[in-house]
Amino acid sequence: MRKLSLKELGRVDVDTFRQQTKTPIVLVLDNIRSAMNVGSAFRTADAFALEKIYLCGITATPPHREILKTAIGATDSMDWESGELIPVLRKLKKEGYLLAAVEQTDASIALQDFAAPSGQPIAFIFGNEVKGVSDEALELADLALEVPQYGTKHSLNISVCLGIVVWETFKKYSFK
């Protein structure tokens, strides 16, 4: 066994990536205080060719140094914009996105039990590392998803949770 070289991986360049068909998922990051978590979200979004990232509230935006450090160039490939949370969510809902808050609520659906309507694009809403998804966002959300946990901690780091949610959704619906 040997590691593949970057050339052997056969990745597309940024211009080709921007033109290719995207996975019908957007990420909405609201009040994320760690720019490194934001950079990780960019990198995950690039890896799965997601449509877009919305950066809301206090969430840092590129070219923040810590975002660039963890995104490793994904800020150049990914489509993103900053905006106010509620108008962004209303816009996505109007465009037909299923609004899925990733939060522990009294009505959360375990991620492995999530069955998105066929063909409907999804907007995953991730909230602040301490306070979670805001009550205002939960009011607009169509549902809440939760990654089950069996240890002593009550939550996962947002970048880890985001990766799990995107991967589980990506593989379940075979977007590619």
C-alpha positions as CSV (number, residue, x, y, z in Angstrom):
1,M,0.0,0.0,0.0
2,R,1.2,3.5,-0.8
3,K,-0.3,7.0,-0.4
4,L,-1.6,8.6,-3.6
5,S,0.1,11.7,-4.8
6,L,-2.0,14.9,-5.3
7,K,-1.8,14.4,-9.0
8,E,-3.2,10.8,-8.7
9,L,-6.1,12.0,-6.7
10,G,-7.4,13.7,-9.8
11,R,-9.1,16.7,-8.1
12,V,-10.7,19.3,-10.3
13,D,-9.4,22.9,-10.3
14,V,-11.4,25.8,-8.7
15,D,-12.9,27.0,-12.0
16,T,-14.1,23.4,-13.0
17,F,-15.4,23.0,-9.4
18,R,-17.4,26.2,-9.6
19,Q,-19.1,25.0,-12.9
20,Q,-19.9,21.4,-11.8
21,T,-23.3,20.2,-10.6
22,K,-23.5,20.7,-6.8
23,T,-25.0,18.6,-4.1
24,P,-28.4,20.1,-3.1
25,I,-27.3,21.0,0.4
26,V,-26.5,24.4,1.9
27,L,-25.0,25.2,5.3
28,V,-26.3,28.0,7.4
29,L,-23.9,28.9,10.2
30,D,-25.3,31.2,12.8
31,N,-23.3,32.9,15.4
32,I,-20.3,30.5,15.2
33,R,-17.7,32.0,17.4
34,S,-14.7,29.9,16.3
35,A,-13.3,30.9,12.9
36,M,-11.5,27.5,12.8
37,N,-14.9,25.8,12.9
38,V,-16.0,28.0,10.0
39,G,-12.9,27.1,8.0
40,S,-13.6,23.4,8.7
41,A,-17.2,23.9,7.4
42,F,-15.8,25.4,4.1
43,R,-13.5,22.4,3.7
44,T,-16.3,19.9,4.3
45,A,-18.6,21.8,2.0
46,D,-15.9,21.7,-0.7
47,A,-15.3,18.0,-0.2
48,F,-18.9,17.1,-0.9
49,A,-19.5,19.9,-3.5
50,L,-22.3,21.5,-1.5
51,E,-24.1,24.4,-3.1
52,K,-23.4,27.2,-0.7
53,I,-22.6,28.4,2.8
54,Y,-24.4,31.2,4.6
55,L,-22.5,33.0,7.4
56,C,-24.9,34.7,9.8
57,G,-24.7,36.7,13.0
58,I,-21.2,37.0,14.6
59,T,-19.8,34.2,12.3
60,A,-16.5,35.3,10.9
61,T,-16.1,35.6,7.1
62,P,-13.2,35.2,4.8
63,P,-10.5,36.3,4.6
64,H,-10.2,35.8,8.4
65,R,-6.8,34.3,9.1
66,E,-8.2,31.3,11.1
67,I,-10.8,30.5,8.5
68,L,-8.1,30.5,5.8
69,K,-5.8,28.3,8.0
70,T,-8.4,25.5,8.3
71,A,-10.2,25.9,5.0
72,I,-6.9,25.4,3.0
73,G,-8.2,27.1,-0.1
74,A,-11.9,26.1,0.1
75,T,-12.9,29.7,0.6
76,D,-11.9,30.2,-3.1
77,S,-14.0,27.3,-4.4
78,M,-17.1,27.5,-2.3
79,D,-19.9,29.9,-2.9
80,W,-20.8,31.8,0.2
81,E,-22.4,34.9,1.5
82,S,-23.0,36.7,4.8
83,G,-26.4,37.8,5.9
84,E,-29.0,38.1,8.7
85,L,-30.3,34.7,9.8
86,I,-34.0,35.1,9.6
87,P,-34.1,36.7,6.1
88,V,-31.7,34.0,4.9
89,L,-33.9,31.2,6.3
90,R,-37.1,32.8,4.8
91,K,-35.3,33.1,1.4
92,L,-34.3,29.4,1.5
93,K,-37.7,28.3,2.6
94,K,-39.3,30.3,-0.3
95,E,-36.8,28.6,-2.7
96,G,-38.1,25.2,-1.6
97,Y,-35.3,24.1,0.8
98,L,-36.1,21.8,3.8
99,L,-34.9,23.7,6.8
100,A,-33.2,21.2,9.1
101,A,-31.9,22.6,12.4
102,V,-29.2,20.5,13.9
103,E,-30.1,20.7,17.5
104,Q,-31.3,18.7,20.5
105,T,-35.0,19.5,21.0
106,D,-38.0,17.7,22.4
107,A,-38.9,16.8,18.8
108,S,-35.5,16.0,17.3
109,I,-35.1,13.2,14.8
110,A,-32.1,11.0,15.2
111,L,-29.9,11.5,12.2
112,Q,-30.0,7.9,11.1
113,D,-33.8,8.0,11.0
114,F,-33.9,11.2,8.9
115,A,-35.7,10.7,5.6
116,A,-35.6,13.8,3.4
117,P,-38.3,14.2,0.8
118,S,-36.9,13.0,-2.5
119,G,-35.4,15.7,-4.6
120,Q,-35.9,18.5,-2.1
121,P,-32.8,20.6,-1.4
122,I,-31.8,20.8,2.3
123,A,-30.5,23.7,4.4
124,F,-28.8,22.5,7.5
125,I,-28.8,25.1,10.3
126,F,-25.9,25.0,12.8
127,G,-25.9,27.3,15.8
128,N,-23.6,28.8,18.3
129,E,-21.1,26.4,20.0
130,V,-22.6,27.2,23.5
131,K,-26.2,28.4,22.9
132,G,-27.0,26.2,19.9
133,V,-29.6,27.0,17.2
134,S,-31.6,30.1,18.1
135,D,-35.2,29.9,19.1
136,E,-36.1,32.2,16.1
137,A,-34.4,29.7,13.7
138,L,-36.2,26.8,15.4
139,E,-39.5,28.5,14.8
140,L,-38.8,28.6,11.0
141,A,-37.2,25.1,10.8
142,D,-39.2,22.3,9.3
143,L,-37.5,19.8,11.7
144,A,-34.6,19.3,14.1
145,L,-32.0,16.6,13.6
146,E,-29.7,15.2,16.3
147,V,-26.6,13.1,16.2
148,P,-27.1,10.5,18.9
149,Q,-24.4,10.4,21.5
150,Y,-23.7,7.8,24.2
151,G,-20.9,9.3,26.3
152,T,-20.8,11.9,29.1
153,K,-20.7,15.0,27.0
154,H,-23.9,16.7,25.8
155,S,-22.6,17.9,22.4
156,L,-20.1,17.5,19.6
157,N,-17.8,20.2,18.2
158,I,-19.7,21.9,15.4
159,S,-17.1,21.0,12.8
160,V,-17.3,17.3,13.8
161,C,-21.1,17.4,13.9
162,L,-21.3,19.1,10.6
163,G,-19.1,16.5,9.0
164,I,-21.2,13.7,10.3
165,V,-24.5,15.3,9.2
166,V,-23.2,16.0,5.7
167,W,-21.6,12.6,5.2
168,E,-24.6,10.7,6.5
169,T,-27.0,12.7,4.3
170,F,-24.6,12.5,1.3
171,K,-24.3,8.7,1.5
172,K,-27.9,8.0,2.3
173,Y,-29.1,9.9,-0.8
174,S,-26.3,9.1,-3.2
175,F,-26.1,12.6,-4.5
176,K,-23.1,11.7,-6.7
